[in-house]
Amino acid sequence: MAVLVVFLVLLLTKPGFSQSNNRDSDANDLIGMFCGRNAVISQTNFDKNRNSTFNELRVQLLNQRLLYARAQALSAGDSVFAAVQCRNYLSTDQCMACFDASVSKLLNCTSGNGAYISFDNCSVRYEDFVDFYNNPYVMEDGNGTPLLSCGNQSASQPTIFNQGVDGFLSDIRDATPKTSNFYVASTRQITSDNATVYVTAQCAQGINQGICQTCMNTAYDKLNDCLPNTKGSFFDMGCFARYSDTPFFNVNQTTDVTNVLKGHSSKVPIIAAAVGGVVLICLILLSWLLYRSWKKSKKNEQEFEGAVHYNYKELQEATNNFSEENILGRGGFGEVFKAVLDDNNVVAVKKLLVQHAGAKEEFENEVKLISNVHHRNLLRLLGWSIEESYLLLVLEYMPNGSLDRFLWGTKRGTLNWNQRYEIIFGIARGLAHLHEEFHVKIVHRDIKSSNILLNDDFKPKIADFGLARFQPEDQTHVSTKFAGTLGYTAPEYALHGVLSEKVDTYSFGIVILEIISGRKSTEVKSDSEYTDYLLENTWKLYEKKTHIKVIDETLNLNRYEEEHVAKIIEIALLCTQSPASIRPTMPEVVLMLQEGQSLGKRQLTRPTFVNNKDRRIYIGSSRPKDIQLSNKEP
């Protein structure tokens, strides 16, 4: 009884920290909270059990000096399970203060069988079921919407700050699930901006690595929405993440993120233990080799990190036996179907029909590669399946479909300039990640408007990256055996089979022109001014300094917007120049788009044009060279 009295007194006391310092941890800002709505059997009994768990949690934090605690009260049929998790850089006193602040607010939830709250320094949750301890996304009430809090002060040099923090958050995202306790705290100097950024991330204790990684992917995406603000905090059921240009933990509390990403532990005790564990490691290695041997005969039970293996029958049922009414699209590689899985999640299933020798092995290798590629502008691979000659991919479902629908399809004219610019910028960032930021350089080879998908907020995601390699060698679009689409393919690749990341840069330039003009790259209208293909038409207008005439007539732009579009057109022409060596890299394109620059000191040269009508490539004024092209799109 005495403990409960002390507990109630503390709740009536304004929470704070006993010592003041310059660290931002003293602020302890509220990110958000949720009160459940599902009715309980007896509100009196439920409240009694809830308060009992709060009391037990506080005793554990205080007496055992813990930063994570669980408690339960099961009497009278109204069970309550609760948990508190403080950030690992906090002292016990700081953790206690945050917990007391959380409880004082949660006591305002006067009905419902569950609730949760998150401050910068801690998170507290209670439910009437125990399952959320190991899987925080198991919910009986509420929607589990992630909570995001952004600061209100912008960085002095937004472009530099954005680039630096984006890369930092990307490393934190990848490192956190790889640590032994799913926790990272680190600092990084943002060059030229004279700012030090502090970042921490922490997954819920008790969950597995896959859930942690999924949550950290979301945290990375959401925190980028805060930029260029100097502070941001994210909370989801599975994790917490925060960045700030103000210190909120001590420099001696940091994690060596570089070693974690390289696969090395930064913990000295772990290294010491490893020295004495040679025999154990040998046993583990032997077990692993035996497992690999067994695994080859059990491929249908294989799972890759980040991608789930599905049974063919599961996907067959989810797509209503791959019915016509569920088809989202068709292409040279197969068909895409809308599917509803058992957990009511809507996904897209791509059914690839590949019969050449070695296709299954190539498929598995490619899935293993792209399942680890995570970026907000790349379509996420969720799962896979192999059944006879069918190779199935389970992908994110994009409700707005492909970009081409909004340029010349059924939704033409519904995108304003700001939306189109954000789509252009998003595609550029996705390609920059594939080319430079992922540990393996990936060249897409088939960037086109139909391969750009849009989510609910019209944010773009590049689809089919890495999948062109599944194409059988005897089913090519060009005699030089390249994978691409007429109207988007760089001339050096189509003509000589020379492949580099600059092939994607060329295709990206064409897509920019399509987004701005609302025209297909291969569209020609004999009864209008469009007697040339889009690239050639744009170049001729540029030579006359009238290239704003290429702008989609459905756009109603002001003078400032017209000037902005004119610069973007110049960037597109810069991307389509030949030879490939004079095209900018995609990171350079991202920088130009961010800073509103176009050519700078560069001079534009006349692009190489591909003529569809007689299937020839024209380079300058030289004689056309025959090349066998197909209009079939993959």
DAPEQUI-V880598 format. One record per helix or strand of 3 or more residues. SS is the DSSP state (H for helix, E for strand). FROM is the first residue (numbers start at 1). TO is the last residue. If there is no record, write none. Layout:
ss:SS from:FROM to:TO
ss:SS from:FROM to:TO
This chain:
ss:H from:2 to:12
ss:H from:24 to:26
ss:E from:30 to:35
ss:H from:43 to:63
ss:E from:68 to:73
ss:H from:75 to:77
ss:E from:80 to:86
ss:H from:92 to:106
ss:E from:115 to:119
ss:E from:122 to:127
ss:H from:131 to:133
ss:E from:147 to:150
ss:H from:158 to:176
ss:E from:183 to:190
ss:E from:195 to:203
ss:H from:209 to:224
ss:E from:231 to:236
ss:E from:239 to:244
ss:H from:251 to:253
ss:H from:257 to:261
ss:H from:268 to:275
ss:H from:278 to:296
ss:H from:299 to:301
ss:E from:307 to:309
ss:H from:312 to:318
ss:H from:324 to:326
ss:E from:327 to:331
ss:E from:334 to:340
ss:E from:346 to:353
ss:H from:359 to:370
ss:E from:381 to:387
ss:E from:390 to:396
ss:H from:404 to:407
ss:H from:417 to:437
ss:H from:449 to:451
ss:E from:452 to:454
ss:E from:460 to:462
ss:H from:467 to:470
ss:H from:491 to:496
ss:H from:502 to:517
ss:H from:534 to:543
ss:H from:547 to:550
ss:H from:559 to:575
ss:H from:580 to:582
ss:H from:586 to:595
ss:E from:609 to:611
ss:E from:616 to:618
